[in-house]
Every structure is written in structure tokens, then in C-alpha cells.
């Protein structure tokens, strides 16, 4: 491993303590972080991900997809179990950053008084995302994504939605479903949820300065509560009624504060539900998929081969190779083998935007010569 770019900073004496023993006021300072400084851009986009268990490869593939097309500098905030840190360091040190990527590794950390409950909510570590506004106190805005996300166009484009927020909006997400007849929240939820079909938190754009300042309406007290104050009361009230963990808590929060959410179209968070019962994301049919979300493990089984084909293509792409011959054309050949499935019947939506992204990338490179 190359160490010349590595600087290890210790936040304070708390670094010697286990990652879940600090209280709410200090838990984000509870352990050391590895800060890899590749460049010092004046303007950059911040992207966060939480990786636990067998999610190393999936996370790295997501990061690769973010790097390929993005224009402005990126800073990755990677929250991972301790045993994954060395593997992340070894892999990320070998990435050809081209001077546009920083990354920081953080331990998984929850407030001590409720660490056990947060850890077991939905999936291990999943609820870490709820604490990002409190941990990353110096980050103004952030794009959080699940590990099973793939960017098929520049991160810059979803980042630009921050400029479209009105004065009350603090975050942006996509609907959980487009078609209410197959929606989960409107048919099965035992708690409040946003809008007609709920929201999916796998891609969540946040103005974290506004989140930290906001006082949220709620159904627990007539007093409005700030982000750090509302999380545990919500969990205590609804923990027996929620199925999807932190995503359900976010749905409850934005049910009571709908003016605070910006909703972006389905092609920014395209999941199997958008095609396995027939195509129901009209925006993707027209413009292609912008961000692919392979939830339910579809990148790693044969149930949805269209999703797996895109994942394998990006995972196996070597930085610097010709994107048309090494990524796009092999992917299209694999997708053509999936037309026996509902998603495969609309396989062209999987490469429509990707084709444009590659064309735009080469145009930018040509103009820059």
C-alpha cells in the first residue's frame, strides 16, 4: 500500500474508546478516521455511503461509477466496519484519481444510550445515515447513497438539484413507487408516510446546514424538535410498526413536514420495481436511467439479469480503457440476452443515458485538448 498520501488524524482522547460509548454530544468524535488527501479543490461534491458485512465490492463499484463521469471534484465519506478499513484503503489507493477525488474513512458510530437499538434496526449499520448531519458538522451539503447504487451520469447532475430547493426544502428523494397498485406503503404501512406511495431513501440529497437548523413538526409533542432530538423519540414510538428501518422514520418525518422535501423523478433512483411488473417509470422510458438502484441483492443473483449485467460491466471496467468498446458495447450484448424478462424487454432504458454520458465525456475531453 502506498502511504505517502496518508495522514492519520486523531480527533481527541475519545479515539481510545469503543465506537458506541460516547453520548449524543460526542459520539461523532469517538474514534479516529483515516483522511486521504489527494487534492484540495475549492469546490467539491460530498458523497456518503455506509458499508457493513459483505458490501466492500459493491461499495467500490458504486464509487467507480461516480468517478467515471463526474466533472467537479468529489469527496467520499465512507462509513465502514473496522475490519473493512484496510481493504478500502488498499483498493482506493490504487484508483487513478486524476486529481479530483478525496476520501475519508470513518468508523460505524452510534450514540451510546441507544447504540444497541440503532444497530439492529432493519439491517446492520443501515441507520448510520440518520446521524450524518450530526457527524459531518462541517459539511454543508451531502449526497447519501446505498452501496447498491450505480451512477449512469455525472454526480454533478443530481448535485445540481440543491440549487432548485426552495426556502423550505432540506432534502430530496424519489418516490418509493410510481404505481400505487403495487406500492408497499399505501398497502401495508402501519405508520405515516410521505405522499401517495412513500419515499425511498437509497438516494438522498441533503442540505445538512438546513437540516441541523430546522425544528421539525411531529406527532409526539406540540414542541418542534431538532434533528438530533427527534430521532430516538421516533424510534421508541414506532419501532414495533416499522419494517424498513430508517427509511420508515424518514417517511414519518416528512409526512409531518412535507414542505421540507424536494421529490425528484424515478429515473434518479431506478429499482427493479420499476420494471419487473412491466415498465412504470415513464421518465426513464423517455430519457433513460440516471441512477440505478439494485436493491434486494439483484446484482448478485440471476433473478434480474439486466441489473446484474450493468453491475458486472462497471465492476469489470478498467479505468482508462475506451468506454465504448470496453463498457458500452459489451454491456449492450449482455442486455440483449435478457429480453425474456420484463426488465430485459426495456433494456434500452439501461443504456440510453449511459450512451449519452459517454458521448458527453469524450466531448468534454476533446474540448479540453
VOGU-3710 file (C-alpha; in Angstrom, 3 decimals, decimal comma):
1> xxxxxxxxxx> 0,000/0,000/0,000  1,296/3,440/-0,850  1,369/5,604/2,286  2,767/8,887/1,048  -0,703/10,417/0,815  -1,931/9,052/4,121  -2,434/11,249/7,139  -3,982/9,798/10,281  -5,654/12,354/12,500  -6,942/11,663/15,981
11> xxxxxxxxxx> -9,985/13,711/16,870  -9,330/13,741/20,631  -8,822/11,387/23,550  -12,114/9,652/22,788  -10,436/7,691/19,986  -9,348/5,061/22,530  -12,933/4,292/23,492  -15,186/1,718/21,774  -17,210/3,248/18,968  -20,516/3,258/20,842
21> xxxxxxxxxx> -19,689/4,571/24,323  -19,981/8,339/23,831  -23,177/10,249/24,360  -25,073/12,259/21,754  -22,831/15,286/22,192  -19,585/13,481/21,469  -20,320/10,217/19,683  -19,200/11,526/16,295  -15,825/12,237/17,873  -15,495/8,729/19,305
31> xxxxxxxxxx> -12,851/7,226/17,070  -10,080/8,032/14,680  -10,548/8,492/10,982  -8,200/7,991/8,081  -8,115/11,052/5,890  -6,653/10,592/2,444  -5,862/13,902/0,849  -5,472/13,596/-2,896  -6,170/17,212/-3,785  -7,510/20,397/-2,237
41> xxxxxxxxxx> -10,260/21,614/-4,554  -12,012/24,868/-3,811  -15,362/23,352/-4,766  -16,361/19,725/-4,432  -19,322/17,426/-4,088  -19,690/15,321/-0,949  -20,924/11,735/-1,272  -21,511/9,406/1,704  -22,012/5,650/1,916  -22,293/3,155/4,771
51> xxxxxxxxxx> -20,712/-0,281/4,248  -21,018/-3,271/6,548  -20,724/-7,014/6,133  -20,155/-8,251/2,591  -20,582/-4,854/0,953  -16,979/-3,991/0,096  -17,077/-4,932/-3,604  -20,499/-3,366/-4,099  -19,388/-0,112/-2,477  -16,202/0,078/-4,547
61> xxxxxxxxxx> -18,216/-0,498/-7,736  -20,538/2,350/-6,774  -17,554/4,648/-6,176  -16,096/3,658/-9,551  -19,336/4,635/-11,283  -19,283/8,010/-9,525  -15,709/8,707/-10,632  -16,117/7,729/-14,292  -18,451/10,525/-15,361  -18,318/13,229/-12,694
71> xxxxxxxxxx> -16,915/16,660/-13,552  -16,401/18,576/-10,300  -14,146/17,145/-7,557  -15,635/14,527/-5,231  -15,137/13,828/-1,557  -16,223/10,350/-0,463  -17,260/9,907/3,176  -17,102/6,148/3,752  -18,542/4,788/6,982  -17,448/1,188/7,406
81> xxxxxxxxxx> -16,908/-1,532/9,970  -13,370/-1,567/11,301  -12,435/-4,838/9,565  -13,189/-3,260/6,165  -10,952/-0,204/6,544  -7,704/-1,802/5,393  -9,375/-3,302/2,318  -10,906/0,049/1,405  -7,541/1,758/1,804  -5,732/-0,776/-0,360
91> xxxxxxxxxx> -8,303/-0,559/-3,165  -8,846/3,195/-3,118  -5,114/3,912/-3,085  -4,933/2,233/-6,488  -7,684/4,301/-8,088  -6,457/6,718/-10,780  -7,987/9,785/-9,203  -6,775/12,277/-11,794  -6,633/14,899/-9,038  -10,351/15,088/-8,442
101> xxxxxxxxxx> -11,146/12,761/-5,529  -10,632/12,853/-1,753  -11,932/10,267/0,650  -12,267/9,815/4,383  -12,925/6,568/6,239  -14,985/6,669/9,432  -15,936/4,016/11,981  -19,551/2,996/12,475  -20,700/5,029/15,477  -23,985/5,381/17,319
111> xxxxxxxxxx> -24,952/7,358/20,445  -24,160/5,223/23,487  -27,546/5,408/25,186  -29,267/3,743/22,222  -26,482/2,069/20,229  -27,913/-1,446/20,502  -31,303/-0,401/19,161  -29,900/1,562/16,221  -27,513/-1,247/15,258  -30,260/-3,834/14,888
121> xxxxxxxxxx> -32,685/-1,559/13,026  -33,558/-3,104/9,612  -30,002/-4,071/8,570  -26,707/-3,746/10,437  -25,373/-0,188/10,166  -28,195/0,998/7,891  -29,407/3,615/10,361  -25,964/5,265/10,440  -27,198/7,572/7,673  -29,634/9,239/10,080
131> xxxxxxxxxx> -26,716/10,619/12,073  -24,726/12,058/9,166  -25,895/15,671/9,756  -24,603/15,358/13,328  -21,339/13,623/12,464  -20,308/15,688/9,438  -20,811/19,008/11,169  -18,616/20,949/8,747  -20,241/19,594/5,579  -22,902/21,910/4,191
141> xxxxxxxxxx> -24,499/19,539/1,638  -24,230/15,815/1,049  -25,445/13,102/-1,293  -26,056/9,862/0,595  -26,408/6,656/-1,420  -26,796/2,988/-0,565  -23,966/0,654/-1,544  -26,083/-0,851/-4,342  -26,250/2,382/-6,344  -24,685/2,893/-9,788
151> xxxxxxxxxx> -24,305/6,313/-11,395  -25,005/6,340/-15,136  -24,478/10,099/-15,473  -22,334/12,642/-13,583  -22,928/13,093/-9,872  -22,879/16,797/-10,768  -26,340/16,479/-12,265  -28,110/15,247/-9,152  -25,985/17,625/-7,075  -27,460/20,496/-9,090
161> xxxxxxxxxx> -30,881/19,836/-7,522  -29,557/21,626/-4,437  -29,857/24,828/-6,437  -33,524/24,084/-7,125  -34,530/23,772/-3,463  -36,945/26,447/-2,350  -36,500/28,173/1,008  -38,198/25,378/2,991  -36,691/22,275/1,368  -33,879/20,460/3,158
171> xxxxxxxxxx> -33,613/17,121/1,331  -34,525/15,367/-1,911  -35,601/11,778/-2,549  -37,586/9,812/-5,137  -40,969/8,128/-4,612  -40,939/4,538/-3,391  -43,335/3,573/-6,203  -44,797/5,115/-9,322  -47,778/2,771/-9,475  -49,958/2,757/-6,316
181> xxxxxxxxxx> -51,393/-0,662/-7,190  -48,014/-2,239/-6,434  -46,977/0,241/-3,738  -45,835/-1,048/-0,381  -46,504/1,889/1,925  -50,009/2,626/0,706  -50,975/-1,050/1,062  -49,095/-2,294/4,133  -47,549/0,517/6,216  -48,644/0,817/9,850
191> xxxxxxxxxx> -47,239/4,308/10,251  -47,481/7,690/8,470  -45,578/8,031/5,199  -44,888/10,767/2,673  -47,227/11,395/-0,244  -49,147/8,689/-2,089  -46,611/5,852/-2,114  -43,881/6,940/0,308  -40,260/7,812/-0,473  -37,160/5,664/-0,983
201> xxxxxxxxxx> -34,064/6,761/0,912  -31,458/4,851/-1,129  -30,552/8,123/-2,866  -30,879/11,094/-0,531  -29,596/14,577/-1,304  -29,302/16,767/1,789  -28,698/20,399/2,630  -27,309/19,472/6,028  -26,956/23,048/7,237  -30,717/23,436/6,874
211> xxxxxxxxxx> -31,337/20,029/8,468  -29,304/20,987/11,525  -31,157/24,295/11,885  -34,695/23,067/11,309  -37,254/22,403/14,031  -39,487/19,533/12,921  -43,216/19,174/13,444  -44,071/15,762/14,913  -46,866/13,716/16,493  -45,115/13,174/19,837
221> xxxxxxxxxx> -45,120/16,660/21,296  -46,549/20,096/20,392  -42,990/21,380/20,585  -40,952/21,208/17,399  -37,750/19,185/17,700  -34,390/19,437/16,009  -32,846/16,538/14,084  -30,752/15,234/16,964  -33,710/15,469/19,338  -36,338/13,738/17,232
231> xxxxxxxxxx> -34,618/10,504/16,160  -34,807/8,484/19,380  -38,393/9,500/20,290  -39,476/8,474/16,775  -37,813/5,092/17,114  -39,347/4,477/20,525  -42,834/5,339/19,305  -42,788/3,422/16,028  -40,226/0,627/16,407  -42,935/-2,064/16,557
241> xxxxxxxxxx> -44,678/-0,654/13,479  -41,801/-0,106/11,047  -40,443/-2,600/8,526  -37,785/-0,734/6,547  -35,973/0,853/9,466  -34,518/4,303/8,941  -36,380/4,755/5,645  -39,651/4,425/7,528  -38,519/7,003/10,082  -37,698/9,415/7,262
251> xxxxxxxxxx> -41,149/8,828/5,772  -42,735/9,671/9,114  -40,661/12,840/9,473  -41,522/14,110/6,009  -45,193/13,154/6,400  -45,304/15,770/9,142  -43,016/18,178/7,272  -43,904/17,744/3,573  -42,835/21,278/2,712  -39,257/20,274/3,536
261> xxxxxxxxxx> -38,888/17,613/0,823  -37,947/18,017/-2,825  -39,070/14,994/-4,856  -37,045/14,076/-7,918  -38,237/11,740/-10,705  -37,946/7,967/-10,690  -35,011/7,718/-13,124  -32,809/9,168/-10,361  -33,487/6,067/-8,235  -34,464/3,293/-10,641
271> xxxxxxxxxx> -35,182/-0,026/-8,937  -36,441/-3,466/-10,021  -39,982/-2,444/-9,065  -39,897/-0,016/-11,983  -39,803/-2,859/-14,498  -40,399/-6,325/-13,009  -44,185/-5,892/-13,237  -43,961/-4,023/-16,513  -42,318/-0,670/-17,143  -43,800/2,047/-14,918
281> xxxxxxxxxx> -41,113/4,768/-14,819  -42,142/6,988/-17,720  -39,254/9,385/-17,188  -36,754/6,529/-17,680  -38,554/5,391/-20,820  -38,131/8,872/-22,249  -34,652/9,811/-21,042  -33,061/6,630/-19,748  -31,951/5,620/-16,264  -29,802/8,180/-14,464
291> xxxxxxxxxx> -29,077/6,277/-11,235  -29,568/2,517/-10,940  -30,522/1,047/-7,560  -30,063/-2,704/-7,373  -31,857/-3,376/-4,121  -32,883/-6,862/-2,963  -29,464/-8,181/-3,939  -30,237/-8,248/-7,671  -26,619/-7,573/-8,626  -25,631/-10,915/-7,135
301> xxxxxxxxxx> -28,253/-13,401/-8,319  -29,927/-14,320/-11,595  -33,408/-13,018/-10,825  -32,918/-9,685/-12,633  -30,114/-10,208/-15,180  -30,444/-6,685/-16,611  -29,403/-5,155/-13,287  -26,631/-7,688/-12,827  -25,285/-7,015/-16,329  -24,874/-3,292/-15,615
311> xxxxxxxxxx> -23,195/-4,010/-12,293  -20,752/-6,512/-13,795  -19,912/-4,172/-16,661  -18,951/-1,310/-14,351  -17,184/-3,595/-11,878  -15,020/-5,081/-14,638  -14,289/-1,847/-16,492  -10,629/-0,774/-16,243  -10,060/2,957/-15,788  -8,519/4,425/-18,906
321> xxxxxxxxxx> -9,953/1,869/-21,326  -12,190/3,041/-24,140  -15,680/3,361/-22,656  -17,468/2,422/-25,870  -15,540/-0,745/-26,639  -14,805/-1,821/-23,059  -18,052/-0,876/-21,318  -20,963/0,136/-23,516  -20,773/-2,437/-26,323  -20,124/-5,486/-24,085
331> xxxxxxxxxx> -22,953/-4,333/-21,804  -25,414/-3,998/-24,669  -24,582/-7,523/-25,832  -25,290/-8,868/-22,352  -28,508/-6,892/-22,049  -29,769/-8,313/-25,324  -29,642/-11,738/-23,667  -32,158/-10,630/-21,022  -35,173/-9,903/-23,217  -37,003/-12,938/-21,774
341> xxxxxxxxxx> -37,509/-10,879/-18,585  -39,788/-7,888/-18,055  -36,833/-5,601/-17,333  -34,939/-7,030/-20,295  -37,788/-6,080/-22,609  -36,946/-2,439/-21,904  -33,171/-2,967/-21,781  -32,548/0,125/-23,881  -33,508/2,354/-20,929  -30,472/0,881/-19,146
351> xxxxxxxxxx> -28,048/2,220/-21,770  -29,826/5,279/-23,139  -28,377/7,744/-20,627  -25,131/5,770/-20,325  -24,567/6,239/-24,055  -25,138/9,985/-23,705  -22,861/10,190/-20,665  -20,027/8,543/-22,589  -20,568/10,825/-25,572  -20,583/13,904/-23,342
361> xxxxxxxxx> -17,445/12,769/-21,524  -15,495/12,373/-24,749  -16,811/15,729/-25,961  -15,510/17,419/-22,791  -12,134/15,743/-23,191  -11,936/16,785/-26,827  -12,815/20,383/-25,983  -10,225/20,421/-23,235  -7,345/19,499/-25,529
//
